[in-house]
């Protein structure tokens, strides 16, 4: 049997070292991945101290606190892996899971509950690790496979805690099987292995997240969060080719905010920025998730729709205007109306610049008709 005191000492030393490394990396990169791991490691270090403190087993608070910190740290690992996919975990998930583990352990200690001691703790630890493994499984990295060992380790830990829970129920925590092969010393050893693998993958995964973040910034307009002109053109070219291969129509909508210059001249550029942002929000709310929306320049926007009928494109344009009109007026300043030009392709040889040109021509016709209207160009075939 492993010496629990020695194993916990090694785990504490490794945890402290990694916590300092992640903290240093976080201060430089502000990476969400590093930040979550700093919190997780700090919690695990505090748990290790609480459970290893002299006479801790005789204190009513030590084991519930230690278990709560371990579970909270486990869910923070889930938060770290979610951040690699640019997903956000609600901050209350981790402490809520930790509180549940603490309550379950406290009830067991006072012999109020009939469930086996620590069963909820084991289930929550396994859940946190399983969720982290799932996020890593879904992760598509830029230039590294460093997440694979971490995925396998997290998955192994999730399975390990599930097995512990089963044996806990079937054989009981006092059985030789549990104490020799699934006891605290073995658990600490597994966590130590996890942390060593985390150290191996720390730089690669942090850099990958940083590269993804920079790439996202390079393709997005700072004010609206929409695709910038270059990124829209690149993606729309791909979508157009796919539409032509599938022999479905491709539609381009050009939109321009009416009398935008007067808003800037009368109320200042801050009001103009609010109007642009409001229109961008209305666009994102009206189109499908698969559609492309970009800021083409200034107060001009472009939308690419695949497989929609002319009436649907017109309806989408009207919905955008309705949503914009329904928005709250910033500082009492009325949001502008919008003019739209729509072009559509039903053929296989039409180029994106031609569609944009036709939509732009239709847009200018909408302006000539008095603005706040929609004009569709004849379809290209």
Rosetta blueprint (number, residue, H / E / L):
1 X L
2 X L
3 X L
4 X H
5 X H
6 X H
7 X H
8 X H
9 X H
10 X H
11 X H
12 X H
13 X H
14 X H
15 X H
16 X H
17 X H
18 X H
19 X H
20 X H
21 X H
22 X H
23 X H
24 X H
25 X H
26 X H
27 X H
28 X H
29 X H
30 X L
31 X L
32 X H
33 X H
34 X H
35 X H
36 X H
37 X H
38 X H
39 X H
40 X H
41 X H
42 X H
43 X H
44 X H
45 X H
46 X H
47 X H
48 X H
49 X H
50 X H
51 X H
52 X H
53 X L
54 X L
55 X L
56 X H
57 X H
58 X H
59 X L
60 X L
61 X L
62 X H
63 X H
64 X H
65 X H
66 X H
67 X H
68 X H
69 X H
70 X H
71 X H
72 X H
73 X H
74 X H
75 X H
76 X H
77 X H
78 X H
79 X H
80 X H
81 X H
82 X H
83 X H
84 X H
85 X L
86 X L
87 X L
88 X L
89 X L
90 X L
91 X H
92 X H
93 X H
94 X H
95 X H
96 X H
97 X H
98 X H
99 X H
100 X H
101 X H
102 X H
103 X H
104 X H
105 X H
106 X H
107 X H
108 X H
109 X H
110 X L
111 X L
112 X L
113 X L
114 X L
115 X L
116 X L
117 X L
118 X L
119 X H
120 X H
121 X H
122 X H
123 X H
124 X H
125 X H
126 X H
127 X H
128 X H
129 X H
130 X H
131 X H
132 X H
133 X H
134 X H
135 X H
136 X H
137 X H
138 X H
139 X L
140 X L
141 X L
142 X L
143 X L
144 X L
145 X L
146 X L
147 X H
148 X H
149 X H
150 X H
151 X H
152 X H
153 X H
154 X H
155 X H
156 X H
157 X H
158 X H
159 X H
160 X H
161 X H
162 X H
163 X H
164 X H
165 X H
166 X H
167 X H
168 X H
169 X H
170 X H
171 X L
172 X L
173 X L
174 X L
175 X L
176 X H
177 X H
178 X H
179 X H
180 X H
181 X H
182 X L
183 X L
184 X H
185 X H
186 X H
187 X H
188 X H
189 X H
190 X H
191 X H
192 X H
193 X H
194 X H
195 X H
196 X H
197 X H
198 X H
199 X H
200 X H
201 X H
202 X H
203 X H
204 X H
205 X H
206 X H
207 X H
208 X H
209 X H
210 X H
211 X H
212 X H
213 X H
214 X H
215 X H
216 X H
217 X H
218 X H
219 X H
220 X E
221 X L
222 X L
223 X L
224 X L
225 X L
226 X L
227 X E
228 X L
229 X H
230 X H
231 X H
232 X H
233 X H
234 X H
235 X H
236 X H
237 X H
238 X H
239 X H
240 X H
241 X H
242 X H
243 X H
244 X H
245 X H
246 X L
247 X L
248 X L
249 X L
250 X E
251 X E
252 X E
253 X E
254 X E
255 X E
256 X E
257 X E
258 X L
259 X L
260 X H
261 X H
262 X H
263 X H
264 X H
265 X H
266 X H
267 X H
268 X L
269 X H
270 X H
271 X H
272 X H
273 X H
274 X H
275 X H
276 X H
277 X H
278 X H
279 X H
280 X H
281 X H
282 X H
283 X H
284 X H
285 X H
286 X H
287 X L
288 X L
289 X L
290 X L
291 X L
292 X E
293 X E
294 X E
295 X E
296 X E
297 X E
298 X L
299 X L
300 X E
301 X E
302 X E
303 X E
304 X E
305 X E
306 X E
307 X L
308 X L
309 X L
310 X H
311 X H
312 X H
313 X H
314 X H
315 X H
316 X H
317 X H
318 X H
319 X H
320 X H
321 X H
322 X H
323 X H
324 X H
325 X H
326 X H
327 X L
328 X L
329 X L
330 X E
331 X L
332 X L
333 X E
334 X L
335 X L
336 X L
337 X L
338 X E
339 X E
340 X E
341 X E
342 X E
343 X E
344 X E
345 X E
346 X L
347 X L
348 X L
349 X L
350 X L
351 X L
352 X H
353 X H
354 X H
355 X H
356 X H
357 X H
358 X H
359 X H
360 X H
361 X H
362 X H
363 X H
364 X H
365 X H
366 X H
367 X H
368 X H
369 X L
370 X L
371 X L
372 X L
373 X L
374 X E
375 X E
376 X E
377 X L
378 X L
379 X L
380 X E
381 X L
